[in-house]
Amino acid sequence: DCQKTDWDCVRQGGTCVPLDPGLNSIMKPDQCRWVKSGPSICRVNPKTNTALLLLKTNAPDLFIINEAFPPTDPHDSAGHYNGCVVDIGVKKVNGTVSCETVYQVMEAANRSGFSIVNNEYKNCNGNPSERSTGGHIHLGAANCP
């Protein structure tokens, strides 16, 4: 049976599949919950899944997935509601995010199948979205509805 989240994804023009198990190690805990309790049900568009796996190879141990589908907070980007967009955070070193690492992860994302790579780290010349709750990189898979 399809989950409620699957139907929401399809209604928004997407096709969602479970997040590849190879990505669980870089998923922020307690994300992808339609409600704030119960089991985590992370899903993404298959193109997003493929791009994330490649990014994990191209930028090993440099980032964590902060937000996939279903989102835990409201977003302006429709891609957050059809599995085509994820937000990732650059891992901190000695308690801080290095702008050099932000740019390195962004470059790797461009090589990994993401056509949307938005820097939302204000301290690294980024442009946070209106609803941003903190620094991150907003990624959208190429050729994703």
Secondary structure as UniProt FT lines:
FT   HELIX           4..11
FT   TURN            12..13
FT   STRAND          17..18
FT   HELIX           21..26
FT   TURN            29..30
FT   STRAND          43..44
FT   HELIX           46..58
FT   TURN            60..61
FT   STRAND          63..67
FT   HELIX           78..81
FT   TURN            82..83
FT   STRAND          85..90
FT   TURN            94..95
FT   HELIX           99..111
FT   TURN            112..113
FT   STRAND          114..119
FT   HELIX           122..124
FT   TURN            130..131
FT   STRAND          137..141
FT   TURN            142..143
//
